[in-house]
Amino acid sequence: RSGSALHKDPLGTSAWNALVTGSKLWVLFPPCTPVDWLRPAADRDVAEDSASCWFLLWWRQLRGRTRQWPVQYRPIELVQRPGEVIFVPARWWHAALNLEDSIAVTHNFCSRWNVRDVWRCVHATHPMLARHLRRCLGEALPEMHRALAERPPEAAEGDDPEVSYLSSREEPRTAEPRVCCGGGGGAGTGCGD
């Protein structure tokens, strides 16, 4: 089966996915979920970028344990049907598995809600894109551009703009929960911020 293994969308963006035909199984974890809880077992010899491997070998084991997790870390699991649109907030870990042949349209985006995350992530990882973002934001939303320029968003402890996918072969850099291009929380993170 095709799909996407557990990941966060790039550059602090949010995304939507509109399903035309077929069905998809989705699992979404709040950004404050400790990374170590999501990491596949290191002794497994699996393709870590395979959605089917993640769902069959890891989610099957993890699913039962998540019921015991504190509520702010518990995942959302759902099946998407044709005509439904899924919104994936910035910084949320998620995986999707096509349960049958499926056609979907998806798009990542930056909005007023996540522009601080995108601003900080882009500045940390993509200098040319950062210049373009500054120029566009200055033209479209000058008041927001001024606010971000005067007080740039700061990374939360453990924030790593390079992390989008988990790897069992890589040791976590910190024992604290990490977020990718996140920040100190805010409205809509789902982490009790």
Disulfide bonds with the S-S distance in Angstrom:
Cys32-Cys191 2.23
Cys121-Cys181 1.92
